[in-house]
Amino acid sequence: MGRREIEIMAKGRFEQLVSRFGWACAVVGASLSLGACTNVESDADFEDVDEASSAIGPTGTNNIPPSAYDSDPLARPVTNSFGITSLATADPMQLCKGGTVTSTGCILKSQWEDWMSADEENRVPMMKGIAKCAVAAGFFITDSTGELSFPGQWNLFPTWRLNRLDGQAKRERMSACLISLVNGENQTLDLCLIGPGASPFSDGCDDPIMTTREGGYFGDLFAASPTAYVAGPDAADPDTNGRACMTENGSYCCAEGDTSCTHRIVLAGAIVGSPQQGFANKRCNGELVDVDGNAFCTSFFSTREPGRSYTNVFTSFMPPPQ
């Protein structure tokens, strides 16, 4: 796709980043089909894995363009049309085809592959993000041709491989993770992500220089009417919010009060608010929680959805400005 990638480092909860999709077995030192990379294990071996049992992984790279979110690739009507969800079931179906799960990867379930093939420009990068958020480093989700391979990293929801991503909380957590990967300026950045939910989500940053609070991420990309929000760092609304919203063609984010804007990602207010504005622009519901010197928000809101709070959220940190 000719884009530079965004690098995101994080600990327990995430010390990660995604790599561009490549050849599954080539990555793990083989050149045949996924099944030849390692012995196929029983699907049952993966069904009872605790969610986010270990989200630690090596550093990689990732970059999802804002335009991919504009197409609403995970919206309920879209996934319904591919049998991934249904009118009766909001939980997205399993990612992996049954009988293909190995210790190092699996083949993408046909419904997801059909979904991706219908709009490769937007859905290939979104699947890259899904893999990085859902499964562990060293695990690769590959299409049936073996031409596209999506490496895992964060291992937030490993059971999604063979079970539905069940529940509103998980859909919001996955959404916040995916939104945090947006990169409008095509930059390479070092970030630390922290969110509520106990270890590993709320673990402090491994790198002590990650002290500058950058922004907050929350929403629900899987809803019938998807939501995606970026909150500014501290004192003021983020007019551009750098890598999250800006591209060479201008901003891909909507102002919170501009309901006519057709882009998906909305710039909410700021995490702590500006005293000069009487904290009217504060979008964190309570006091920040400090972990090893990194104070993060545990619940965000937007004026676009009066009365609704998002608690499955992430706050990002980066090194001080040079």
VOPAGU-2260 file (C-alpha; in pm, 1 decimal, decimal comma):
REM VOPAGU-2260
SITE   aa  ch    i         X         Y         Z
SITE  MET   A    0       0,0       0,0       0,0
SITE  GLY   A    1     308,5     222,3     -12,6
SITE  ARG   A    2     255,4     361,4     335,0
SITE  ARG   A    3     507,0     401,8     610,8
SITE  GLU   A    4     402,5     226,1     927,0
SITE  ILE   A    5     323,4     338,1    1279,7
SITE  GLU   A    6     521,9     174,5    1554,6
SITE  ILE   A    7     359,5     112,6    1889,3
SITE  MET   A    8     549,0     -17,8    2188,4
SITE  ALA   A    9     381,8    -130,5    2502,4
SITE  LYS   A   10     411,2    -363,6    2784,4
SITE  GLY   A   11     208,2    -643,3    2936,4
SITE  ARG   A   12     -91,8    -495,7    2784,8
SITE  PHE   A   13     101,8    -428,2    2473,5
SITE  GLU   A   14     456,7    -396,7    2379,8
SITE  GLN   A   15     391,2    -421,2    2015,7
SITE  LEU   A   16     339,1    -324,5    1671,2
SITE  VAL   A   17     234,5    -480,4    1352,4
SITE  SER   A   18     430,4    -577,6    1045,6
SITE  ARG   A   19     310,5    -557,0     692,6
SITE  PHE   A   20     139,2    -872,8     586,3
SITE  GLY   A   21     374,5   -1115,5     416,7
SITE  TRP   A   22     414,9   -1485,5     354,7
SITE  ALA   A   23     309,5   -1686,9     655,6
SITE  CYS   A   24     559,3   -1969,8     635,6
SITE  ALA   A   25     834,7   -1746,7     507,4
SITE  VAL   A   26     804,0   -1553,0     830,7
SITE  VAL   A   27     840,0   -1864,6    1040,8
SITE  GLY   A   28    1115,2   -2012,7     830,6
SITE  ALA   A   29     919,3   -2236,2     595,6
SITE  SER   A   30     808,9   -2207,3     236,3
SITE  LEU   A   31     517,2   -2445,1     204,0
SITE  SER   A   32     154,6   -2421,3     312,2
SITE  LEU   A   33      54,2   -2318,7     662,7
SITE  GLY   A   34      -9,6   -2679,8     750,7
SITE  ALA   A   35     348,9   -2764,7     662,6
SITE  CYS   A   36     486,2   -2509,7     904,6
SITE  THR   A   37     385,0   -2703,9    1212,0
SITE  ASN   A   38     169,0   -2993,5    1315,8
SITE  VAL   A   39    -202,3   -2917,9    1319,7
SITE  GLU   A   40    -338,3   -2930,7    1670,8
SITE  SER   A   41    -691,0   -3003,9    1782,6
SITE  ASP   A   42    -925,8   -2707,2    1773,6
SITE  ALA   A   43   -1027,3   -2801,4    2127,0
SITE  ASP   A   44    -675,7   -2716,2    2244,7
SITE  PHE   A   45    -752,6   -2349,2    2182,6
SITE  GLU   A   46   -1109,9   -2311,9    2300,9
SITE  ASP   A   47   -1049,6   -2253,1    2671,5
SITE  VAL   A   48    -757,5   -2012,2    2659,9
SITE  ASP   A   49    -806,1   -1722,4    2902,1
SITE  GLU   A   50    -847,4   -1387,7    2732,1
SITE  ALA   A   51    -537,5   -1167,2    2738,6
SITE  SER   A   52    -345,7   -1423,3    2942,5
SITE  SER   A   53     -29,4   -1272,4    2799,5
SITE  ALA   A   54     -30,9    -960,3    2589,4
SITE  ILE   A   55     345,7    -917,1    2587,6
SITE  GLY   A   56     509,1    -939,4    2247,2
SITE  PRO   A   57     814,0    -819,2    2056,7
SITE  THR   A   58     812,5    -483,9    1884,4
SITE  GLY   A   59     664,3    -476,7    1535,8
SITE  THR   A   60     501,8    -216,6    1310,7
SITE  ASN   A   61     148,5    -114,5    1216,5
SITE  ASN   A   62     -37,3     149,7    1020,0
SITE  ILE   A   63    -410,3     165,1     949,8
SITE  PRO   A   64    -509,4     467,3     737,9
SITE  PRO   A   65    -806,2     677,3     854,3
SITE  SER   A   66    -981,3     609,7     523,7
SITE  ALA   A   67   -1017,9     242,5     622,0
SITE  TYR   A   68   -1240,2     343,2     914,1
SITE  ASP   A   69   -1455,0     566,3     693,9
SITE  SER   A   70   -1580,7     263,4     502,3
SITE  ASP   A   71   -1725,7     109,8     821,7
SITE  PRO   A   72   -1582,9    -235,4     741,0
SITE  LEU   A   73   -1696,1    -388,7    1071,2
SITE  ALA   A   74   -2040,8    -227,5    1090,4
SITE  ARG   A   75   -2315,8    -474,3    1177,7
SITE  PRO   A   76   -2499,4    -445,0     842,2
SITE  VAL   A   77   -2172,1    -516,0     658,6
SITE  THR   A   78   -2077,8    -819,9     864,3
SITE  ASN   A   79   -2437,9    -945,2     850,5
SITE  SER   A   80   -2415,4    -952,5     471,3
SITE  PHE   A   81   -2121,0   -1192,7     489,9
SITE  GLY   A   82   -2263,6   -1417,2     761,6
SITE  ILE   A   83   -2005,2   -1297,6    1013,7
SITE  THR   A   84   -2287,5   -1164,3    1229,5
SITE  SER   A   85   -2664,8   -1186,6    1185,9
SITE  LEU   A   86   -2982,0   -1005,6    1279,1
SITE  ALA   A   87   -2994,2   -1223,1    1591,3
SITE  THR   A   88   -2621,4   -1234,0    1675,0
SITE  ALA   A   89   -2406,7    -923,5    1721,9
SITE  ASP   A   90   -2094,3   -1119,4    1816,9
SITE  PRO   A   91   -1859,4   -1162,2    1518,2
SITE  MET   A   92   -1788,5   -1522,4    1422,8
SITE  GLN   A   93   -1457,4   -1700,6    1472,6
SITE  LEU   A   94   -1155,9   -1583,5    1274,0
SITE  CYS   A   95   -1005,9   -1922,4    1188,7
SITE  LYS   A   96   -1133,1   -2206,8     975,7
SITE  GLY   A   97   -1196,6   -2516,2    1185,6
SITE  GLY   A   98    -926,9   -2781,7    1167,1
SITE  THR   A   99    -657,0   -2537,4    1051,5
SITE  VAL   A  100    -534,7   -2402,0    1385,4
SITE  THR   A  101    -172,7   -2486,0    1460,1
SITE  SER   A  102      69,0   -2364,5    1724,3
SITE  THR   A  103     182,2   -2090,2    1485,8
SITE  GLY   A  104    -124,3   -1999,2    1285,1
SITE  CYS   A  105    -447,3   -2077,3    1106,2
SITE  ILE   A  106    -630,9   -2019,9     781,5
SITE  LEU   A  107    -887,2   -1740,4     777,4
SITE  LYS   A  108   -1248,0   -1855,4     786,2
SITE  SER   A  109   -1415,0   -1824,9     445,3
SITE  GLN   A  110   -1672,6   -1566,6     557,6
SITE  TRP   A  111   -1395,6   -1334,5     675,8
SITE  GLU   A  112   -1199,2   -1393,4     357,3
SITE  ASP   A  113   -1503,9   -1306,2     145,8
SITE  TRP   A  114   -1553,8    -994,4     358,3
SITE  MET   A  115   -1191,7    -891,5     305,1
SITE  SER   A  116   -1192,0    -964,1     -68,6
SITE  ALA   A  117   -1496,3    -742,1    -121,7
SITE  ASP   A  118   -1293,4    -428,9     -34,4
SITE  GLU   A  119    -925,0    -510,9     -10,9
SITE  GLU   A  120    -809,6    -149,9       5,3
SITE  ASN   A  121    -985,4     -92,2     336,9
SITE  ARG   A  122   -1032,8    -440,6     479,9
SITE  VAL   A  123    -683,4    -582,3     433,7
SITE  PRO   A  124    -535,6    -319,4     670,3
SITE  MET   A  125    -830,9    -369,8     906,1
SITE  MET   A  126    -767,7    -745,3     916,8
SITE  LYS   A  127    -404,1    -668,8     987,8
SITE  GLY   A  128    -519,0    -469,5    1289,9
SITE  ILE   A  129    -761,5    -740,6    1399,8
SITE  ALA   A  130    -485,5   -1001,2    1401,0
SITE  LYS   A  131    -248,0    -777,3    1593,0
SITE  CYS   A  132    -506,1    -697,3    1857,9
SITE  ALA   A  133    -654,6   -1045,6    1892,2
SITE  VAL   A  134    -377,5   -1305,3    1880,8
SITE  ALA   A  135     -24,8   -1350,4    2008,7
SITE  ALA   A  136     311,5   -1280,7    1853,6
SITE  GLY   A  137     425,3   -1580,1    1653,0
SITE  PHE   A  138      71,3   -1664,0    1543,5
SITE  PHE   A  139     -23,2   -1585,7    1182,4
SITE  ILE   A  140    -371,4   -1571,8    1029,5
SITE  THR   A  141    -335,9   -1652,9     660,1
SITE  ASP   A  142    -579,0   -1636,2     371,2
SITE  SER   A  143    -660,1   -1955,0     179,8
SITE  THR   A  144    -413,0   -1871,3     -97,6
SITE  GLY   A  145    -122,8   -1823,4     140,3
SITE  GLU   A  146     -51,8   -1485,0     -16,9
SITE  LEU   A  147    -163,9   -1273,5     278,6
SITE  SER   A  148     -47,4   -1339,2     631,2
SITE  PHE   A  149    -147,5   -1130,2     930,9
SITE  PRO   A  150      79,5   -1163,5    1236,5
SITE  GLY   A  151     -50,1   -1144,7    1590,3
SITE  GLN   A  152      99,9    -939,0    1867,9
SITE  TRP   A  153    -119,4    -840,4    2161,8
SITE  ASN   A  154    -313,6   -1159,1    2232,9
SITE  LEU   A  155    -613,0    -972,6    2374,1
SITE  PHE   A  156    -873,9   -1223,3    2260,8
SITE  PRO   A  157    -709,1   -1551,9    2157,3
SITE  THR   A  158   -1035,5   -1743,8    2189,0
SITE  TRP   A  159   -1168,6   -1542,1    1894,2
SITE  ARG   A  160    -974,4   -1783,5    1677,3
SITE  LEU   A  161   -1241,3   -2051,9    1720,9
SITE  ASN   A  162   -1522,1   -1879,5    1908,5
SITE  ARG   A  163   -1727,8   -1566,4    1858,8
SITE  LEU   A  164   -1601,0   -1238,2    2000,4
SITE  ASP   A  165   -1871,5   -1249,8    2261,1
SITE  GLY   A  166   -2016,7    -949,2    2436,0
SITE  GLN   A  167   -2034,3    -572,4    2407,7
SITE  ALA   A  168   -1732,8    -521,3    2634,8
SITE  LYS   A  169   -1504,1    -723,5    2407,5
SITE  ARG   A  170   -1631,4    -549,6    2096,2
SITE  GLU   A  171   -1556,5    -212,8    2255,2
SITE  ARG   A  172   -1213,5    -324,8    2375,0
SITE  MET   A  173   -1126,5    -451,8    2027,5
SITE  SER   A  174   -1257,2    -127,4    1878,1
SITE  ALA   A  175   -1041,9      85,8    2108,0
SITE  CYS   A  176    -739,6    -124,0    2014,9
SITE  LEU   A  177    -808,3     -85,5    1643,5
SITE  ILE   A  178    -869,9     288,7    1670,0
SITE  SER   A  179    -537,2     330,5    1851,0
SITE  LEU   A  180    -362,0     196,7    1539,7
SITE  VAL   A  181    -480,6     474,7    1310,5
SITE  ASN   A  182    -202,4     670,4    1142,9
SITE  GLY   A  183    -302,8     955,1     917,6
SITE  GLU   A  184      40,7    1114,7     873,9
SITE  ASN   A  185     212,6     789,4     779,4
SITE  GLN   A  186     465,7     845,2    1055,5
SITE  THR   A  187     659,2     594,7    1258,9
SITE  LEU   A  188     595,4     651,0    1629,4
SITE  ASP   A  189     683,2     487,4    1958,3
SITE  LEU   A  190     377,6     459,2    2179,4
SITE  CYS   A  191     277,2     295,2    2503,7
SITE  LEU   A  192     -90,4     201,9    2550,1
SITE  ILE   A  193    -254,8     164,1    2890,4
SITE  GLY   A  194    -618,0      93,7    2974,4
SITE  PRO   A  195    -837,8     -19,2    3263,0
SITE  GLY   A  196    -905,5    -384,8    3328,9
SITE  ALA   A  197    -612,5    -490,7    3549,9
SITE  SER   A  198    -296,3    -657,0    3425,2
SITE  PRO   A  199    -188,8    -672,0    3152,0
SITE  PHE   A  200    -398,7    -377,3    3029,3
SITE  SER   A  201    -309,0    -142,1    3312,9
SITE  ASP   A  202      58,3    -233,9    3350,1
SITE  GLY   A  203     301,3      58,1    3343,2
SITE  CYS   A  204     513,2     132,9    3039,2
SITE  ASP   A  205     832,2     -69,8    3010,0
SITE  ASP   A  206    1022,9     224,1    2865,0
SITE  PRO   A  207    1066,4     500,2    3126,4
SITE  ILE   A  208    1082,6     772,2    2860,4
SITE  MET   A  209     718,7     709,2    2762,1
SITE  THR   A  210     585,9     990,0    2980,4
SITE  THR   A  211     396,8    1226,0    2748,7
SITE  ARG   A  212      24,8    1152,4    2736,8
SITE  GLU   A  213     -79,1    1157,6    2369,1
SITE  GLY   A  214    -448,2    1074,1    2348,7
SITE  GLY   A  215    -738,4     844,0    2426,9
SITE  TYR   A  216    -925,6     595,7    2207,2
SITE  PHE   A  217   -1277,7     459,7    2242,8
SITE  GLY   A  218   -1583,5     357,2    2043,9
SITE  ASP   A  219   -1764,1      61,7    1889,6
SITE  LEU   A  220   -1668,1     -23,0    1532,7
SITE  PHE   A  221   -1898,4    -328,2    1533,9
SITE  ALA   A  222   -2224,2    -141,4    1599,0
SITE  ALA   A  223   -2504,9     -92,1    1349,7
SITE  SER   A  224   -2397,4     274,1    1351,2
SITE  PRO   A  225   -2023,9     254,5    1433,5
SITE  THR   A  226   -1851,1     502,3    1660,4
SITE  ALA   A  227   -1482,1     589,9    1680,9
SITE  TYR   A  228   -1334,9     863,3    1898,7
SITE  VAL   A  229    -996,7    1019,4    1963,4
SITE  ALA   A  230    -953,1    1238,5    2272,7
SITE  GLY   A  231    -679,7    1498,3    2288,8
SITE  PRO   A  232    -393,6    1478,0    2535,4
SITE  ASP   A  233    -439,5    1734,7    2809,8
SITE  ALA   A  234    -521,5    2102,2    2794,6
SITE  ALA   A  235    -707,3    2160,4    2471,0
SITE  ASP   A  236    -901,1    2000,3    2191,3
SITE  PRO   A  237    -665,7    1833,1    1943,8
SITE  ASP   A  238    -721,1    2042,0    1632,1
SITE  THR   A  239    -528,1    1798,4    1418,1
SITE  ASN   A  240    -410,6    1525,5    1659,2
SITE  GLY   A  241    -119,2    1443,5    1435,2
SITE  ARG   A  242     -95,3    1083,5    1323,9
SITE  ALA   A  243    -453,4     996,0    1422,8
SITE  CYS   A  244    -627,1    1237,2    1188,5
SITE  MET   A  245    -395,6    1409,4     944,3
SITE  THR   A  246    -290,5    1295,6     598,5
SITE  GLU   A  247    -137,0    1469,6     300,5
SITE  ASN   A  248    -492,7    1544,3     187,4
SITE  GLY   A  249    -596,0    1706,6     513,7
SITE  SER   A  250    -787,1    1587,6     819,2
SITE  TYR   A  251    -983,7    1264,1     820,4
SITE  CYS   A  252   -1143,6    1335,9    1156,6
SITE  CYS   A  253   -1472,6    1509,7    1231,2
SITE  ALA   A  254   -1521,3    1783,8    1484,7
SITE  GLU   A  255   -1736,8    1659,5    1771,2
SITE  GLY   A  256   -2010,7    1909,7    1695,5
SITE  ASP   A  257   -2007,3    1859,6    1319,2
SITE  THR   A  258   -2269,2    1590,6    1264,7
SITE  SER   A  259   -2269,6    1648,9     888,0
SITE  CYS   A  260   -1909,4    1531,5     857,6
SITE  THR   A  261   -1886,8    1203,5     666,0
SITE  HIS   A  262   -1563,1    1073,1     818,0
SITE  ARG   A  263   -1587,3     807,9    1089,9
SITE  ILE   A  264   -1325,5     909,2    1349,3
SITE  VAL   A  265   -1439,1    1196,6    1571,5
SITE  LEU   A  266   -1212,0    1430,8    1762,8
SITE  ALA   A  267   -1375,1    1453,3    2104,4
SITE  GLY   A  268   -1240,5    1691,9    2368,0
SITE  ALA   A  269    -933,1    1651,6    2584,4
SITE  ILE   A  270    -848,8    1398,7    2852,1
SITE  VAL   A  271    -816,0    1642,5    3142,3
SITE  GLY   A  272    -968,7    1957,7    2996,6
SITE  SER   A  273    -864,2    2318,6    2983,4
SITE  PRO   A  274    -907,0    2538,2    3295,7
SITE  GLN   A  275    -955,7    2837,7    3066,8
SITE  GLN   A  276   -1271,0    2667,2    2934,6
SITE  GLY   A  277   -1398,3    2558,9    3273,4
SITE  PHE   A  278   -1312,5    2200,3    3181,7
SITE  ALA   A  279   -1604,3    2204,9    2938,7
SITE  ASN   A  280   -1395,2    2007,4    2692,2
SITE  LYS   A  281   -1289,1    1734,9    2937,3
SITE  ARG   A  282   -1386,4    1390,7    2805,8
SITE  CYS   A  283   -1255,2    1170,4    3087,1
SITE  ASN   A  284   -1531,1    1081,7    3333,1
SITE  GLY   A  285   -1318,9    1084,8    3648,0
SITE  GLU   A  286    -979,6    1127,5    3803,7
SITE  LEU   A  287    -686,4     979,2    3615,4
SITE  VAL   A  288    -533,1     658,5    3749,8
SITE  ASP   A  289    -155,9     662,6    3792,2
SITE  VAL   A  290      57,0     357,1    3713,4
SITE  ASP   A  291     432,6     400,3    3746,5
SITE  GLY   A  292     405,9     767,7    3657,0
SITE  ASN   A  293     165,7     722,6    3366,8
SITE  ALA   A  294    -176,9     864,3    3451,4
SITE  PHE   A  295    -452,0     727,1    3226,3
SITE  CYS   A  296    -828,1     762,1    3190,6
SITE  THR   A  297   -1052,0     466,9    3272,8
SITE  SER   A  298   -1371,9     599,4    3115,0
SITE  PHE   A  299   -1436,4     835,9    2823,9
SITE  PHE   A  300   -1746,5     999,3    2680,3
SITE  SER   A  301   -1843,0    1214,1    2383,7
SITE  THR   A  302   -2109,7    1480,4    2359,3
SITE  ARG   A  303   -2228,3    1296,9    2047,7
SITE  GLU   A  304   -2372,2    1025,8    2272,8
SITE  PRO   A  305   -2527,9    1192,9    2577,9
SITE  GLY   A  306   -2539,6     965,5    2879,5
SITE  ARG   A  307   -2309,4     698,0    2738,3
SITE  SER   A  308   -1971,2     616,4    2887,7
SITE  TYR   A  309   -1704,6     391,4    2737,9
SITE  THR   A  310   -1498,6     194,2    2989,0
SITE  ASN   A  311   -1314,1     -42,4    2754,0
SITE  VAL   A  312   -1066,5     223,0    2644,6
SITE  PHE   A  313    -697,7     298,7    2594,4
SITE  THR   A  314    -472,3     596,5    2662,3
SITE  SER   A  315    -147,2     637,2    2469,3
SITE  PHE   A  316     189,1     772,0    2585,4
SITE  MET   A  317     496,6     873,5    2388,5
SITE  PRO   A  318     847,4    1014,9    2451,2
SITE  PRO   A  319     879,0    1387,7    2530,2
SITE  PRO   A  320     900,4    1616,2    2224,4
SITE  GLN   A  321    1249,5    1645,9    2087,5
